[in-house]
Amino acid sequence: MTDLASPDPLDDGVVRVRPWRDTDLSCVEQASRDPRIPQGTTVPARYTLEAGLAYIARQHARRTSGEGVSMAIAEQHTDQAVGHVNLMLRPQDGVAGIGYWIVPAARRRGIASRAIALTTAWGLNVGGFARVEAWVEPDNHGSRRVLEINGYLLEGRLRSFLTFGTRRADVLVYSRLATDAAR
């Protein structure tokens, strides 16, 4: 049985995964300027104060609607949000999809890997999921590396699976199972 209650902030001494706050608007604004983040997420492509607040409200609504859990990724020493991670329920019982992004200024510092480690561990243990999976475009080498560092296994390719505006894209399917966590 999965538990959609938001976890207490998850923290490893470097990265904190916590609920979104209205004070995290700078993170949303930075993400909206990235050419790829708005394509595959609900981050507004044109940032305004209202669009930023609506984005944060959508993240809170995911839990209350039963869709999943959506959290900000923050640097522990400043508590400044630099990214996003979510676990969204899939139609199959006990399966969650993980999604994440990091603003460009905070990339290549291990923040995503740490946040995925914290969120995956929570999902497979406290959250009660049997499987956490990720769908990644084949050319997103950074995201693929984050998953591989965290013990996700590549399972295959789904051709022309997702739509980004008028563009269709293949995705690679990665997964981590609760039974993998003990390895």
Secondary structure, DSSP 8 states (H G I E B T S, - for coil): ----S--S-EE-SSEEEE---GGGHHHHHHHHHSSSHHHHSSS-SS--HHHHHHHHHHHHHHHHHTSEEEEEEEETTT--EEEEEEEEE-SSTTEEEEEEEE-GGGTTSSHHHHHHHHHHHHHHTTT--SEEEEEE-TT-HHHHHHHHHTT-EEEEEEEEEEEETTEEEEEEEEEEETTTTT-
